[in-house]
Amino acid sequence: MLSHTKSNLVARLLSCCLLLTAVLGGPSLTSVLGSENPRVAPGANRPNLLIIHTDEHNFRTLGCYRATLPPEQALMWGKDAVVTTPNIDWLADHGALCTSFYATTPVCSPSRAAFVSGRYPQNTPVTNNNIALGDDVVTFAEILRRRGYATGYAGKWHLDGGGKPQWAPQRKFGFQDNRYMFNRGHWKQLEDTPDGPRVKARSPAGQPNYGVAGADEKSFTTDFLADKTVQFIAAHKDQPFCFMLSIPDPHGPDTVRPPYGTMFQNQTYQTPRTFDKSLGNLPSWGRPSGGFAGMASYYGMVKCIDDNVGKIIGALRSHGLIQNTVVVFTADHGDLRGEHHRQNKGVPYEGSAKIPLVVYYPKRIKAGTLIHETLGCVDFLPTILGLMGVETAGQEEGRDGSALLVTGKPPAGWKDVTFIRSTGRPDGAGWLAAVTDRWKLIYSPVDDPWLFDLEKDPDELTNFFRDPACRETVRELSREILAYAKKHRDGYARNAKVKADLQWAVGGTGDYVSTVPVRRPVESAPAGKRGQGKRNRTAQPGGSDGR
C-alpha cells in the first residue's frame, strides 16, 4: 500500500493530468490510467444514457408523483386543477420513481453543478447562479466520452459564468456535440441559421428576447430542443451514446405556444393550503415572497414537455433502442407556485427543494419500483454510472444509490440522509439542512433551528426542534451535519450561531435558548387572489431574471 504522502502525490499528479486533458483535449482517461474499465461491456451491449432535465419544475404537476401523495397534498391547486403527463408517467410505471430526491442547492447553477459532477456546490465551486464550473470537474459525460460514448447536450447549461445566451461554450466538460447548448436564458423561440442556432424572437433593435408570439411546433424552444435530441439519437443509434436535454421550461416567463397557452384556462385554481398561514415566528427563509395567479400557463408548459417526452420515447422505440437506454427524467429545482405564500425556489420547503427523479432501464430496474430513501443531486453521478456498470473518476462526493434502483433496498452501511444548502452569500453564511424521508432539520445564521416532521406535518408549518420527543432525532441529524461539513468543507457550519446551535443539539442539556433577536409580531398574510390571473413572472426583453 502507498504511504499517505505518496498517495497524495499520486492524486495530485492524476488531477493535473485530468485538468490538462480537459483543457487541451489530451489523452483519454484510458491512456492516463493504463486500461479501459473492465466493468463496461463492449460494443452495443453498453447502455445508452438519455437525460431529460427541466427547470423550476414542481413535482406535484406530474401524475406519477401525485399518485404517491394523499389528495390534500397531490391536488394543491384544486380538486380538478391538474395536468396529465402520460409519457413521463409511463417512464415511472416501467421504471423507478424516487419520492425523496432533493436539489443539493435549490437554485439553477449550484444544483446543475452538483448533478453533473457528483460534488457539493462549495467544491465545484458553483455556490450561486452565474458562477463558472471549475476546470478540474470531471462530469459523467466526460467519463463516458473517454470510454467511447458519443456525447451531446442541447438546452440551458448555466455553468459557464454570465454569458447569455452564449451558444456552444468552449469548455465542453465531456459533452462533445454542444452546438445546441446555450449558457443562460429562458428563450421561447429558437432557430437554425447558416451561422448556427440563435434565438428567433427579436426586439425591434435586433436583440434576442423572450417573446413567444409566432412560436410553433418547430420553433418553440421545448419542441426545437426535443427535435435536436431525436436527431442525435438517429445519428448515433449504432454506437453507445450519452445525451442530456435541458429544457428551460417550466421556468418563467409563464408563456407557451398554442394550443398549450389556452389548454388549461378554464380550470379553477385555488391558492395552496399554506398560502394564508400565520407569519408569526417564521424563519427568514419562510417569509412571503410573491403571490399566486393560477397555474394555466405553467400547466401548458408542463404538457408541452410531456408531449415531447413522448416524441423522444417514440424515437428510441423506432430505432430499437428503448430496451438498452437508461432514460432519466428530472429537474434542477422546484417552484413553490404559491405554497407558503412564495414563488420560485431557493428555500428548503418541499415545493422548492424536492424534485422529480424517474429512471427507466428495463434490463436492471423492475417496473413500478418506488424508492423512498433520500437522495440528492450530488448522488446522481455515482448512482447512474453504478447502474451502467461504469467506474467513476473518483472525484465524486455523492453516494452510489444504484442498488436502490436495482434491488429496491439500500446497500450495506447506507444512511438515509442527504444535505442541502442555500446559495452562497458575501459573508460566507447560509442555511444548511439535513434531510431524510421523514425529517428535515435546518440551521440558519439568522434564525432559530427548524425541524419539520414530514409524516405528521407534510405542509411544513410546525417547528418540532424544541419538542422533547424529537430530541434524539435532532441530536442524530446534527451529528450527521457536523460530519458532512467536516468531510466536505462546508463553511456554513462554521458560522458562529450555526456552530453554537449545533453544539447544543449534539451535546447540550436543558432547554434550547435562542440567540436570535426577538422580532416584532407580523400580521397574517393577506388573503390571496383566488383563480386565474396574470402572474408576475412576465417576459422581459433579453431576460432580466439573472438566471
N, C-alpha and C positions, 0 to 999 in steps of 0.2 A: 504494500500500500504506500502511496506517496505521502511524504510528510505534509503537514499543514502549509508550510512555506512553499514547497514545490507545487502543491495543489493550487495555491493562489496564483503562482507564476503561470502555470498551465492555463488556468481560467482566463488570466489577463491576455495571454497570447492568443487564445481562441477568440476572445472578444474582439481583439484587434483585427484578426482575420475576417471575422464576420462583418465588422464595420467596413473594412476595405472592400469586401465583396459587395456589400450593399451600395457603396458609393461609386465604385469603379467598375462594377459588373464583372468581378474577377471570378476565380474558380468556384465551382459548386461546392455545396456542403459535403458531397460525396468525396471530392478530391481533398478537401480540408481534413475530414475525419478519417479517410482512408478506405471506406467501404460503404456501399449502399445499405440502407436499413433492411435487415433480413426479414422483418415482420411484414413488409409490404409485398403482396403477391404481384407477379409480373403481368404486364400487358392488360388485356381487357378485364381481368378479374379485379383490378383495383377499382374501388368505388369512386364515383364522381361525387363532388360536393357542390351543391347549389344552395345559396343562402338568399332568402328574400327578407329584406330588412326595411322596416318602415320607421317613420319619425313622429314622435309625440303621439303614441297610439295607446288609448285607454283599453285595457284588456277586456272590459265589460262589453265592448262593441262586437266581440267575436262570439258566435253561437256556442262554440266548443268550450269557452270559458264560462259563459252564462250557465251552461249545463252542470258545472261543478259548484254552483252557488245557490243558496236559498233565494226565493223570489225577491225578498226585500233588498238583497244585495245585487242580484242579477239585473233587475229592472229598475235601475237607478233613476231613469229619466221618465218613467211612466210605464204602466202595465202593457200598453200596446205600442210603446215608442221604442222599437228595436230595428236593427238592420240585420238581414240574414247574410251569412257568409258560408255558403255550402262548400266552396272549394278549399278554404282554409280548414273548415270542419272535417273535410274528407282526409286531409293530411293527419289531423289529430285522431280521427276514428281508426285510421290504419297505421298509426304510429304511436308516439309518446307525447303526452302533454304534461308540462311541468307547471304545477299550480303555485309554486313559490319561487319564481325566478325574478331577481331584482337587478336594477341598474346600479352598478357599483358607485357611480355618482349620477343622479337622475337629471343630467343635463347633456346636451348633444356631444360635444367633443370629448369630455372625460369618459363618458360611457363607451363611445366608439373606440377610444384608445385601449380601454380595458378589454373590450370584446375582441379586437384583432390581435392583441399582444399577450393576453393572459396575465398582465401585470396591473397592479393597483395604480390609480391615476397619478399619485405623487411620484411614482417611479417610471413614468412614461415620457416626459413629465407633464402630461396634459391635465392640469387641475381645473381648468376653466375653458370656456369657448375661445376659439381662435388662437390657441397655442399649438405650435407645430410638434408633431410626434418626433421623438428623439431618433437620431440616425442609427443608434445601436439596437433599436427594436427589431426583433425578428417575428413577423406575423405568421399566422397559419398558412397564408398564401405563399409566402417566401419558402416555408418548409416544404410545401407541396411542389412548388416550382422547381426546387432543387432535386426533387425526386421524379422529375419528368412530366409533371402535370402541365397542361395548358391552363393558364390562369388569366382572369379578367375581372373587370369591375365596371359597373355602369351606375351613375347616380351621384348623390351627395356623399362627399368624403369627410370634409370638415376637420382634417388633421394636418393641414399644411399652412397654418397661420391665417392671415387676414385676406388672402386673395379671393375675389368674388366677381364672376363665377370661377375664373381660373381653370380652364379646361386642361385635362391631361397633365397633372403636376409632374415635374421632373423626377421626383423621388417616388418610385412606384411601390415600394415595400412588398414586392413579390407579385403584384397584380400587373402582369406584363402587358396585357391589352387594356390600357386605361384611357383609350380615346374618348370614351363617354363618361369618364369620371370628371366631376367638377367639384371644386373645393367647398364653395358656400352658396347659399341662396335657396329659396323655395319658389323657383321659377315654375310657371304654369304651362308654358309652351316652349318646345324645343324644335329644332330643325337641322337637317344636314345642309351643308354648303360645300362648294369646291374647296374651301379652306378649312373644312372640318365642322363639327357641330357648333351651334350657337343658340342663344335664347331668341326665340322667334318674336315674342311681344316686345315692342319698342315704343319709346316715348317719341314725341314729335322731333326731339333733338337727336334721335337715333340711339338713345341709351336703353339697355335692357331693363325691363320692369316685370312686375308680377301680374300683368294683365291677362285675363282669361278669355276675353271677347274673341270669337272666331276659332277657338280651340275645337278640335275634332278628335276622332279616334286614332289619328296618325300623329298629330302634333301635341296633344295633351301630354304632359310630362310622364305620368304613370304609364300611359299606353306606349309612348315613344321608347321609354327605357325597357319596358317588357318586350317590345319588339326586338330591341337590340340583344336582349337575353336569349330570345328564341333563335336569332341569327347566330349567336355564339355557340349555342347547343348544336345547331346544324353543322357549323363549320368544324366542330371538334368531336363529333359523335363517334369517331373511330379511335379516340385516344382518351385517357383519363383527363378530366378537367375539374377545375375549381373556379366557380364564378359567383360573385356577390352582386346582387341587385339591391341598390339602396334608394328606395322611393322616398322623396322628400315630403310626401303627404302621409297622414292627415294633419300635419303641422299647419298652422295658419300661414297665409291668409285663408279663411274658410270659403274657398271658391272651387268650383269643379265644373267640368264641361257638361253640356247637355248629353243625355237626358238626366244625368245624375243630380244636376243642380236643383231640379224640381221634384225629384222622385219621392222625397220624404217631407215635403212641405205641408202635407195635410195631416201629419201626425200632431198630436197634442203633447207637448213636453211640460213636465213639471220640474221644479227645482229639486235637486238632490236632497235627501233626507237630512243631511248635515249642513245645508245651506244656511239655515237660520239658527244655528247653535249659539249658545251663550258664549260671550267672548271673555268672561271673567277668568283670570289666571292662565290665559293661553300663553304658550311659548312664542317667541318671536317668529319662529318658522311656521306657526299655525294661525297667524292673524289673517284676516281677509285681504285678498288681493285680486280684484276683478269680480265681475258679476256672472250672470248666466243669461244666455239668449237663445236657448234651444240647441237642437242637435241636427237639424235638417242638412245643412251643408257638410258638416262633419261626417254624418252617415253617408252622404253621397260620395265623399272621398273614399270611405272605407269600402263601399260597394264597388266602386271602380277598381280599387286594389284587388278585391276578391275575384272579380271577373278576370282580371289579368293573371292572377294566380292560376285560375282555371286554364287560361291560354297556355301558360308555361307548362303545366302538368300535361296538357294535351300534346305539346311538342315533345316532351320526354317519352310519352307513350308512342307517338308516331315513329320515333327513331329506335324504339325497343330498349329504352334506357331507364324506364321507370323502376325496374326491379334492382338496378345496380347504381342508383343515385341516392345519396343522402340529401334529402330536401329539408331545409330548416326555414321556419317562419318565426321572426322575432322583431324586436324594435329597440330603439336606443333608450327610450324612457316613455313615461305615460303623459297624460294630460288630465288634470282634475275635473275639467268641464263642469265647474260649479260646485263640486264637492268641497266642503269646508269653506264655502264662500270664496273659492280661489279658482283661478285659471292657470293653465300651463303646468309647470313642473318645478323641480329644484328642491323639494321638501320630502321628508320621509314618509308621508302618507301613502297608503296603498295605491291610490289612483295616479300618483306621480312616480313612485319608485318601483312598483310591481309591473312587470312587463310580460307579454306572451313569449313562450318558447315551445314550439312544436317541432318535433324531429321525426321524420319519416325515413325508414330504411328497412324494408321488409325482410331482408336477409338476416337481420340480427334483432330487430325490435318487434315485439308482438303487437298486433293491432289492439288499440284501446288501452295501452299502458298509461297509467297515471302515476306521476312522480310527485310526492308531497314533500320530500326533503328539500331543504332550501339551497338554492344555487344563485350565483351572481355572474355578471358579465365576465368577471375575471376568471371564472371556471370554464368558459366556453372553449378556449383553445385546447387545453389538455383533454377536455371531455370529448370534443368532436374528433380530435386526432386519435384518441384512445379507441373510440368507436370504429374508426377506419383502420386501426392497426398500424398507425404511423408514430414513430418516436418523435418527441418534441426536440427543440434545440436546447432545452434545459434552462431557459431564461424565465419560464413562466412562474408565477406566484399563486395561481389558482389551483384548484383540485381537479383531478380526473374523476368525473362522475359517470363515466361510460358504463360502469357496472350497474348503475341505477337504470339506465336505458335498456340494457340487455336483459337483466335479471329482475328488475323491479326492486332490488334490495341494495342497500349501501355496502361498499367494500369494508373489510375489517378496519377498525380504527376510525371510521367516518364520524365526524362531529356535525350535527345538524345546525350549523350556524354559518352565516355569511356576514360580511361587513360592508356598510355603505357610508358614504361621507359626502358632505356638502362641497360645493365648488370652493376653490381657493380664494382667500381674502388677502389684502395687502399686509395685515398683521399676522398672517400665517395661522389664523384660528378659524374654526368652523365646527358645525355639529358632526358627530360621529356616532354610528349606531351599530349594534349587533342585532341580527335578525334570525329568528328560527321560524319554523312553520306556524308556531303559536305566538311567540313573544317578539317584541320589538323594543329595545332599550336604547334611548337616545340621550347623549350627553352634549351639552352646548356651553360655549364660553360665556353666554349672557343669560342663560335660563336654568331653572332647576331641571334635574334629570326627569325624563318621562319614560314610563313603562306601559306599553299597550299590551293587552291580552286579546289577541285577535279571535280567540274562541269565544270569550264572554262578551267582548265589545268590538265586533267587526267594524263598527262605524268610527272607531278610534276617537272616542270622546272622553274617556276616563283615564286618569293617570293612576296606575297601581304601584308607583315607585315606593310610596310610604306604607303600603299595605303589609302588615306583618306576615300575612300568609304568603307573600311573594318575596320575602327576604332572601331565601336561598336562591331563587331564580335571579334576583338582582346580583347576588354575590357571584354566582357562576358565570353569568354573561359578562360581568365586569372583569372577571379574571380572563375571559376569552378576549375581550377588547385589549387589555394590557398586553397579553401575549402576542396578539396580532400587531399592535402598534410597535412593539419592540422588534419583532421579526421583520416587519415590512416598512420600518422607518416612517411611521405616520406621526408627524409633529403635532397633530391636533390633540393627542393625548398628553402632550407636554404643557398645554395651556394651564395656567395656574389654577383656574377654577375647575376645569375638567379634571386635572390631576388630583385636586383635593376631593372632589366628588367621587372619583374612582377609588381613592384610598379609603374613604369612609365605606363605600359599597363593599369593598373586599374585606376590610378588617375592622370597621367601626362598630362601636356598641352604642346602645341607646338610640334615641330618635335622630333622624336626619335633620340638620339645621341648615336652612337655606342661607346662601351667601349672595343672593340676588337682591338688588334694591327693590323695595316694595313699589309696585306700580299703582297708580290711581285706578279705581274701578272703570271698566269700559262698558258702555251700553251694549245691549244685544245688537246683533247685525240687523240692518234694515231688511224688511221683507223683500225678497227678490221678485222681479217681474216674471210671472209665470207665462209660459207659452213661447212661441217662436218670435224672434225679433232679430235685428241686425246686431251681430256680435262685434266687439271692439277689435278683433283681430282682422282688420281690413287691409287690403292691399296697399302697399306703399311703393311708389316708383323706385325701382332699383333695390328695394328691400331695405327697411330701416330697423329691422329687429336685431341686427348684430349677430345672427346665427347662420 
